[in-house]
Amino acid sequence: MSSELNSTSRPSNFLARRRAAMLGSAVALGVVGTLGLQAVTGGASPAFAQSSAIAPQAGPQLPSFADVADRVKPAVVSVRVKIEAPAQQQGFGIPGLPGQGGDLPGLDQLPDDHPLKRFFRQFGQGGQGGEQRGQRRGPRQFGMSQGSGFFISGDGYVVTNNHVVSTAKEVELVQDGGETLKAKVVGTDPRTDLALLKVDGDRKDWPHVTFADTKQTRVGDWVIAVGNPFGLGGTVTAGIVSARGRDIGAGPYDDFLQIDAAVNRGNSGGPTFNLRGEVVGVNTAIYSPSGGNVGIAFSIPAEVVTDIVAKLKDGGVVERGFIGVQIQPVTDDIAESLGMAKAEGALVAEAQSGQPGEKAGLKSGDVILKVNGEAIPQARDLSRKIASFKPGAKVELTYWRGGKEATTSLTLAKLPDQQTASLDGEDGEGGAQPTSAVKLGIRVQPAARVAGSGDKGLVVTDVDDGGSAAGKLQQGDVILEVGGKEVASAGDVSSSLDAAQKDGKKTVLLRIKRSDATRFVAIEIGRG
């Protein structure tokens, strides 16, 4: 064996030297390539060719979130919720056949007199709802869901999302160190998706965090999110505040902070901190076509959280003031048609009968501009402002009617449990419409002739896809007013549009009813 090694030592050494030389050249070329054009034109020194190590040097100091994370993580918990799973029906079934304990896929496609269909209908299967002959209800089953939360006081109060605990049978909190705590739900507020929990026991020294003044939070500020994504507790992610005042259609009080820190399922209810370790928001939603993080998450601002939490701690519920009007945004077209200098305020689409707004004299077509002297820039600002008052509070409203401002006072009612301050999702933008009902491209019938449409106005029975009303009106809409005047025929619509044009108006409003909700649609005059 030694002779074999000796006999091959010379060629092996030669090949090794060749490989080393080629490797050294490749390394030198690779390093030169990373240095750019100047390194290539200047050539590589022998010393540089011998060593490819790049000497470290001082550079710009990027922010570290380690100190903040160390301070706040003890106050952040994972929320584990025991929920009752839907009861399952159990039938006789046939081993190996799909649909055991439930409906059989494709059974409905069989003829009614098919023997298999008759058999399963007789003995308890076959897609019929409820508990049937041959079926028995299975044992109660429970599942687990997870979210995040954080201590806000030394006596054990914890904030999380309503949707994390809304169906909870039991709630457990898991601290960063792994200790498990029992907790109870003190109160929830579905409209802002917040919930308040309380840890069992009398301990008064729980590690907790404080809230920031979110009004001082600016777009571009650094933030970190701490939570329990996918059950991985104690996870810290960083990003910036991407935007403020986001309305994502979650409810009438939307006013979210948008952040780009990575937030995923399980982060719900967890805090977002500034670099001082103060809570600027509670993570509640993500925008995710894929189901995972895409850099767009939404947090409930701290000032909203502190207000709701105080009310939940006081009585377990949140009571909000209520005017009893249906509102929608004021667009440029609507503002012009009403003679307003700019688009602002909240347009009253309908004042509900017997409610404070109607009693105070508000009418459809009024635009609420101020509450107690404070301007209402947009419709949603009115919803949030009124909701901030308790039922029974007296407020003064400034509104626009007939080309001038007026004021009225009213006493707020209590917002009904199943009712919100309605804000129409459609604001009437887009599309223009001409000066007569014929050119609108619609067909109408008196509402009294169409079942379920009421006895006032005109029902839209057809909309021409190529007409000006396409995209703004649809079949089933009930036109109640045009230019502030009630209509009962197509001629009334034409007359109102013509009158508005003669008065020099560029736009006119249609008041319509759709799906039991009333709204306004702005129409440009003179465009066919």
N, C-alpha and C positions, 0 to 999 in steps of 0.2 A: 504493500500500500504506500509505503514511504517513497519507493522508486517512482510510482505513478505521480505522486505529488511533486517530486523533484522534476520529473520530466515535463511537467506542465507549468512550472513556476515562471519561466521566462516569458512565454506567450501571455500568460495571465497578467503579469506585471505590465507588459506592454499595452494590453487592452485597457487595463485599469487607468494607465496614464493618459491614454487617448480619451477615455470617457471623462476623466476629470477635466482635461483641457476643454473639451466640448461643453461640458456642464458649466465651467467657469465663463466661457464666452456667452452662453445662453443667459446666465444670471446677469452678466454685465449688460447685455442688450435689453433684458427685461427691465432693469433698473433705469437705464437710460430712457427707455420708452416712457416710464412714469414721470421722468423729470421734464419732458417736453422738448420743444425745438431748441432751446438754448443749450441744453445738455448735449444734444446730438451734434450741433455745429461746433461746440467747444471741445468735444472729445472727452474720453474718460481717462483719468489719471491711473497709473499702475496701482496706487494705494486704494483707490476707489474700487478697482476691479477685484482686488483681493478681499474686500469686505463689503457686503451689501447692506449692512446694518445702518438704519437711519437714526441719527442721534436725536433724542427727545429735546424739545425746546418749549419754552413758555408760549402759550397761546391764549386766545380769549376764554374767559371763565364762563362756562354755561351754568345756568342755575341747577342746583341739586335740590331734590325734593326729599332727601333722606331725613333731614331734621324735622320737617313738617310731618312726614309720615310717622316717624317715631313718636311724636307727641300725640297725634290724633288716633292712631290705630287702636289703642286700648278702649276708646269710646265707641268704636264701630263694631256692630254685631251682625252675625248671620241670623236670619229669621227663618225658622222651620215651622211649617204650618201643617197640621193634620186636618185633612178634609175628607168628607164622606163622598165616596165615589157613587155614581148613579147605580141604582139597583138593576141587576140583570135578571132577565127571565130565563128560567131553565126548563127545557122540555124533555120529552122522551128522547128524540133524536135517533139517528142511525150512525154508528161509529164510522168515522171516515168521511161522512157526508158534510159538505160545507154548510155553515149556517146553524151549527148546533147551539141551542139555547137562544135562537133569535130567528130572523127572517131568512128564508132560503133565496139566494141570489137567482134571479131569472124565473122564479115561480109565478110571478104575476104575468109573465109572457105566455104561460100555458093556457089553453082553452079552459073555460070554466067547468066543463064536464070531464076534464082530464082526470083519470083515476088517481094519479099522484097528488094533484091539487085537492081533490075531494078528501083524500086520506089525511093530508096534513092539516086541512081545515077542521076535520072532525076531531083529530087528536092533538090539536093545540099549536101547530106551526102554521106558517103561511102568511105572515105579514099583517095579521090583524092586531091592532093596538090593544093594550091592556092584558091582564092576566086571563088566560083562557083555560078551557078544559085540558087536563093533562099537564098543566104547567104548575110550577111552584116557584115562589120567590126565593132567591138565594139569600145567603146570610149577608148582613151589612158588611160592606167593604170600605176600606179607607185608603186614601193615598196621601202623598206628601208633596208639598210645593215649597219652594224656597225663595227668599228675597234677602234684602238687607235692611239695616236700621242703625240708629245711633242714639246714645244717651244724651239728653239735653239738661239733666239735672242730677244732683248727687243723690236724690231720694228715689231714683230708679225709673223715671219717665223716659220712654223711648219713642222716637218718631219713625214711621215707615209709610209705605203707600197703602191706601185703602184696598187696591186690587190684590195686594199680597195677603191680606187677612180677612177679606170680606166674607168668606165662607168658612172661616176657621172653626174647627171643633176644639183644637188645642193649639197653643203657641209656645214654642221654645226658642230661646235666644242662645246662640253659641258665641262666646267671646273669642278674641284672637288667640288666647292661650289654650282654648279647647274646653273651658268650663261651660256647662250647660245650665241655663236658668229657665225657670217657669215664669210665664208672663200671662197677663190677661189684657183683653181689649177694653180700653177706657171709652173710646168713641171713634167714630169714623165720619168722614165727609166725602161722599162719592163725587161731588161736583168739583172738588179740587184734587181728588185722589190722595187724600192724606188720612192718616190714622195715628192715634196715640195709644201706646201700650204702657203697662206698669209692671215692673218686676215684682214678684211675690217677696214679702219680707219687709223688715223695717230698716234695712241698711241705709245709711245716709251719705256714704262716701264713694259712690260709684264714679268712675272717671267719666267726665262729660265734656261736651264742647259748647261753644257759644255761637250765636248767629252774627253775621256781618251786616253792615248797612249796605244792602244791595244797590241802593241808589248811587253809591260810590264805585260800583263795579263797572268797569269799562270794557268795551269790545277790544280784544287783544290781550287782556290780563291773563296771566298764567293761573291755572286751576288744576287740582288733582281730585280724582274720584276714587273713593275707597268703598269696597263692597265685596259681594259674594257671587261673582259671575260663574254660572254653570256649577255652583256648589264649591268653588275654589275660594274659600273664605280668606280674608285679609289681603285681597288683591288691590294694588295701587296702580292707577294709570294717570297720565298727565296730558294736558293740552291747553287750549286757550278758550276764552269766551268768544264764540264765533258771531253771535248776534244777540240782540235783546228784543223783548216784546213779541215773541213768536206766537202766532195763532195757528194751531195745528188741527182745529176742529174738534178738540176733545170735549169742549164745553163752553158755556157762555162766559167763563171767566179766564179764558186762556191768556197767559202773559208770561210765556216761558223764556228762560235763558237757553240759548243754543250753545252747546259746547262740542269740541272735537276730541275730548279725552275718550278713550275706548270704553264704551259701556255696552254690556251684553245682558242676556237673560240672567236674572239673579241679582243684577245691580239695582233693581227696582227698590226704592225706599232708602237707598244709600245716599250719603252726603257727598257734595262737591265742595271742596275747600279752596280758599285763597291761600297765598303763601304765608299769611299770618296764622293759619290754622283755624280760621273762622269759616262757618258754614255759609256759603253763598246760595246754595240751592239743594233741593232733594231730587235725585234722578228718578224720572217717572216714565220716560218713553224714548224710543229710538226710531229713526227712519231707516228701514232696512228691507229692501226688496229681496235680499237673500236670507234674512233671518239672523245674520251676524252683523258685527259692527262695520259701518261704512263711514264713520267719522261724523255722524250727525246724531246728537243726543239732546234731550230736552230735560231741563231741571226747573222745578217750581221755585221761584225766587224766595229768598229768605224772609222778606217782609210779608209775603203771603202766608208762609209757614208759621211765623210767629203769631200772626193774628188768628189763624185757624186753630193752632195748638192751644192758645189761651182760652178760646171758647170751648174746645173739647175738654180741657182740663176742668173748666168751671162747671159744665153741665153735661158733658158727653155728647152734645149735639151742637150744630151750628144753625142758628136762626138768622134768616136774612130778610131785609126789607123787600117790599113788593109793590110796584106801581099798578101793574095789570094792563100793560100795553105791549103790543107786538111791534118790534122795531126792525129796521133794516138800515144799511149804510146809505149815506148821501153821496151819490156820484156827481161828477161834473155836470152831466146832463140834467140830473134832478135839481141840482142847485140852480142851474140857469133857468129851468122852467119855473122855479119858485121865486126867481128874482133875487137870489142870494149872491153875495159877492164872491164866495168861495164854498167849496164842498166841505162841510163840517157838521158835527152834531149827529143826532139819531133821528131818523124819519119814523114817525108813528104810522105804521101800516094799519093798525086797528086798536081802538081803545075798548077793552073788554067790558061788557055790561056789568054794572054794579061794583066795579073795582075803583080804587082811589083815583086813577088817572081820569076815568070818565066822570067821576063825581067832581073832580077839580076843573072840568071843562075841556080836557084835551080831546082832540078829534083826529081822525085819520088825515094825513097830509101835514100836520104840525111837525116842526123840527125842533127837538129839545136841544138847546145850545149850552145851558149851564145848570148846575145843581148847587144851590147855596152860593152862587156867584163864581163857582169854579168851572172853567170851560170844559166842554165835552168835545174833544177833537174828533172822536170816532164813535160809532154806535156801541162797540164793545166797552168803551170807557163808561158809558151810562150803566150797563149791566153791572160792571165791577163796582162803580160808585154807589149805586143804590143798594147792592148786596152788602156793602160795608156798614150800612146802618141797621140798627135793630128794628124789629116791628114796633110800631107806635111812635117812631121818631117823626118829627115834622120837618119837611124840607120845602125849599122854594125852588121852583123850576122857571127858567127863562126859555121861551120858545119862540119860534118864527111862524107867523101866520099872516097871510094877506099882504106880504111885502114889508112887514115891520115886526119888531120884537114885542112880546107881552110876557107877563109873569103870572104865576099862580102858585098857591101853597096847598099842600096836601099832607095827610097823615098816612105813613106807610103801613100796609097790611103785612101779614106774614106770608112768606113765599110758601105755597102749598108743597107738600112732600113730593108729589109726583109731577111738579110743574117747574119749569125754569123760565127765566126772563128770556123770552123767545127772541132769537136773532136769526133772520133768514140767511141761509147760506148763499143765496143767489142775490146779486145786487143790481141786476138789470143792465149791466154793462154789455157792450158788444151788440152789433147789429143796429141798423137804422130803419125807420119806417116812414111811409109816405103820408100824404095829406088826406086820404080817404080810406074808408073801410074796404073798398074794392081793391085798391092798390096794396093793402096790407097782405093780400094773398090768403085770406081766411074766409071760412064760412061759419055763420053763427045761427043759433036758434034761441028763442026766449028760454030762460032757465026753467020756467014753470012747465015747459013741455018735455023736459028731460028729467027722468026720475033721479032723485037723489041730488039734484043741483040747486035746490032751494027755489024761491019764488021771485028773486031779484036778479037783474042783469041778463047777460047773454052768454050762452055756452058756446065755446069754440068747438065746432064739429069736424073741421078739416083745416090743415095748414099746408099751403103750397111750399114745397121744398125750395123753390126758386124765388119765393116772395120775400118781402122785407121782414115779415114776422117770423120767418124760419129761425129757429134757435132761441127765440124769446117767448113765443107763445106755443102752446101745445094742445092737442085734443083734450077736452075735458076742463080746460081753464074757463073760469067764469069771469067775464069782464063786468065789473060793477060800476066803475066810473071812468070817464074820460075828461081830463081837464077839470076835475072837481065836480063834474055833473053826472048824475046817475043816468044810465043808458038802459033802454028797454028794446031797442031795435037797431038794425044796421044804420038806419038813417040818423039816429041819435049820435052814433059814433062819428059819422061823416060830418055832421053839423058841428060837433064839438071840436074836431080837428080843424075844420075850416075856420071856426071862430078864433081858435088859438093862433092860426096863421095871420088872420086879419089884425090881431092885436100886436103883431110883430114878434111873437115868440118863436124861438128856434126849436124848442122842445116842448112836449106836453106829456103829462103823466097818465098812464092807464093804471087804475087800481083793479087788481084781479084777485081771484080766490083760486088756490090750487091745493088740493089735499087738505082742506079745512084750515089752511093758513092763508092769510091775506098779505099781499105784497104790492109794491109799485114797480112799474116798468116805464122807463123813460123812452120817448119816441122823438126822433128828429123830424121836424116839419119840413116838407118840400122836397124830400128825397124819394124818388120812386124806384 
